[in-house]
Amino acid sequence: MYPNLEKLLLSGPVVTDGAWGTQLQSRGLPVGACPDAWNLSHPEAVEAVARAYIEAGSQIILTNTFGANRSILVKHDLADRVAEINRAGVEISRRAAGTRAKVFASMGPSGAMLMMGEVSEDDLRAGFSEQARAMADAGADAIVIETMTDPAEARLAVAAAKETGLPVVACMTFDSGAKLDRTMMGTTPEQAAEQLLEAGADIIGSNCGQGIAGFVEISRRLHSASGRAVWVKANAGLPEMRDGNTHYAQTAEQFAAYIPQLVAAGAGFVGGCCGTSPEFIQAVCKKLRSA
Ligand SMILES: [Zn+2]
């Protein structure tokens, strides 16, 4: 593991941030619009989200670049602005963080299925390299690969991110199988740990897909398979449909109540995914301080 990641953990579990998409929607991003494009068109709104997480106590914030890879941006006619959108995303988070937090740049899946032949390995590799390079050039402290379901795609992303020389966190989403302990492709935490570490990930973890209760066992398994502190970003419970909109019913306090168990299971970096907000991060910080 990189010395700076080790150093971050010296004073205990590190608090990351919560969801960005829903925060941008509450600031006017239309459902279905490209959130990443807001780095160029509405930088002040993106920065307000970043600032809200810093104020809530995040020691690491991510960037509004989850979908800023060529294969997604091309669908929004933004293929010629990949580098620019990623650069702006890192710069916005950096401005909000100042010296108070680290900026870990977010890299999500391509949205195209390798297994179905929707994309080639070469194109995936090139797309992830392009994004990772832009994020590193803009001064990111690390790269976080999130919401991966296909280990083959995750490995390509990790390898591309590693080429920048930055520390790499790699996360998969476990939301399938009877015990919700497999990715959509059937990958177990142990298989994920082996493949992600072999590809060069410094930290492994899991995000999205299910509520925080299910992350305790997943963290335990990722920790025992890797021997390293685990990165965890859980959803605020399971989504419910209300009036055609997705709602997450869990409160910040209910979410934070699981933090001690999660840390005991090996989580070293804790934050939230879908349905979480700065209020959740505040509750997590409070829980850790009182532990
Ligand atoms: Zn999520």
Boltz pocket constraint, residues with backbone or C-beta under 6 A from the ligand:
constraints:
  - pocket:
      binder: B
      contacts: [[A, 207], [A, 208], [A, 209], [A, 235], [A, 273], [A, 274]]
      max_distance: 6.0
